[in-house]
Amino acid sequence: MSLVRRATTEDAEEVLRLRQVMIDALHGGDASTAWHTEALPSLRRKLGETDGDFAAFVVDHPDRPGALAALVVGTVDYRIGKAANPHGLAGYVFSVATDPDARRRGYARACVDELLAWFRERGAGQVMLTASPEAEPLYVSLGFVHKPDPTMILKL
């Protein structure tokens, strides 16, 4: 039996807590949590859509009932096909986080494995992510490689 399960609407506050753990660990991350209240309704709605393009997988914390130990979230997007991905479906992994007191137990890997299986079930031909230096060895061990082109962002 797997430790990993699909997150539900009841997990929304814990999902946000672990997302904040990830944000706090990023260089230049914003420690503000005021946005959580505004984000909660949308997150609950997305967690309730079990057949959509969004999924979160979690591991319950073994020592703290009601808390989550690990989280991974991903989406499937359509992009016009290309030789390496003719159907144009692409997975994107984000919000990979493990509670600091639950690290080094394989929870993040188990969650990512479950998300990769979910991507395969939906026909995604490729999966993308942005890795922190600490997490890069995990992703390399799963077969991820660096892309040669730089990513840019515009905040609207």
Solvent accessible surface area in square Angstrom, and as a share of the most:
residue,aa,sasa,rsa
1,M,242,1.08
2,S,69,0.45
3,L,118,0.59
4,V,15,0.09
5,R,82,0.30
6,R,63,0.23
7,A,3,0.02
8,T,58,0.34
9,T,46,0.27
10,E,148,0.67
11,D,15,0.08
12,A,1,0.00
13,E,109,0.49
14,E,34,0.15
15,V,5,0.03
16,L,10,0.05
17,R,69,0.25
18,L,0,0.00
19,R,80,0.29
20,Q,11,0.05
21,V,29,0.16
22,M,41,0.18
23,I,26,0.13
24,D,81,0.42
25,A,81,0.63
26,L,83,0.41
27,H,195,0.87
28,G,76,0.73
29,G,34,0.33
30,D,93,0.48
31,A,77,0.59
32,S,51,0.33
33,T,73,0.43
34,A,86,0.67
35,W,82,0.29
36,H,35,0.16
37,T,111,0.65
38,E,148,0.67
39,A,30,0.23
40,L,25,0.13
41,P,87,0.55
42,S,58,0.37
43,L,23,0.12
44,R,98,0.36
45,R,142,0.52
46,K,56,0.24
47,L,8,0.04
48,G,46,0.44
49,E,57,0.26
50,T,86,0.50
51,D,130,0.67
52,G,29,0.27
53,D,70,0.36
54,F,20,0.08
55,A,1,0.00
56,A,1,0.01
57,F,12,0.05
58,V,0,0.00
59,V,3,0.02
60,D,68,0.35
61,H,9,0.04
62,P,74,0.47
63,D,97,0.50
64,R,86,0.31
65,P,137,0.86
66,G,78,0.75
67,A,11,0.09
68,L,2,0.01
69,A,0,0.00
70,A,0,0.00
71,L,0,0.00
72,V,0,0.00
73,V,4,0.02
74,G,0,0.00
75,T,29,0.17
76,V,15,0.08
77,D,55,0.28
78,Y,145,0.55
79,R,111,0.41
80,I,153,0.78
81,G,28,0.27
82,K,112,0.48
83,A,109,0.84
84,A,84,0.65
85,N,7,0.04
86,P,95,0.60
87,H,140,0.63
88,G,1,0.01
89,L,51,0.25
90,A,1,0.01
91,G,0,0.00
92,Y,71,0.27
93,V,4,0.02
94,F,62,0.26
95,S,4,0.02
96,V,30,0.17
97,A,6,0.05
98,T,16,0.09
99,D,6,0.03
100,P,81,0.51
101,D,78,0.41
102,A,0,0.00
103,R,110,0.40
104,R,236,0.86
105,R,113,0.41
106,G,45,0.43
107,Y,21,0.08
108,A,22,0.17
109,R,96,0.35
110,A,34,0.26
111,C,0,0.00
112,V,0,0.00
113,D,63,0.32
114,E,67,0.30
115,L,0,0.00
116,L,18,0.09
117,A,40,0.31
118,W,10,0.04
119,F,2,0.01
120,R,169,0.62
121,E,134,0.60
122,R,77,0.28
123,G,41,0.40
124,A,18,0.14
125,G,46,0.44
126,Q,49,0.22
127,V,38,0.22
128,M,33,0.15
129,L,38,0.19
130,T,118,0.69
131,A,36,0.28
132,S,36,0.23
133,P,113,0.71
134,E,145,0.65
135,A,27,0.21
136,E,55,0.25
137,P,89,0.56
138,L,31,0.15
139,Y,9,0.04
140,V,86,0.50
141,S,71,0.46
142,L,47,0.24
143,G,56,0.54
144,F,35,0.15
145,V,133,0.76
146,H,140,0.62
147,K,125,0.53
148,P,137,0.86
149,D,79,0.41
150,P,118,0.74
151,T,130,0.76
152,M,177,0.79
153,I,151,0.77
154,L,141,0.70
155,K,175,0.74
156,L,203,1.01
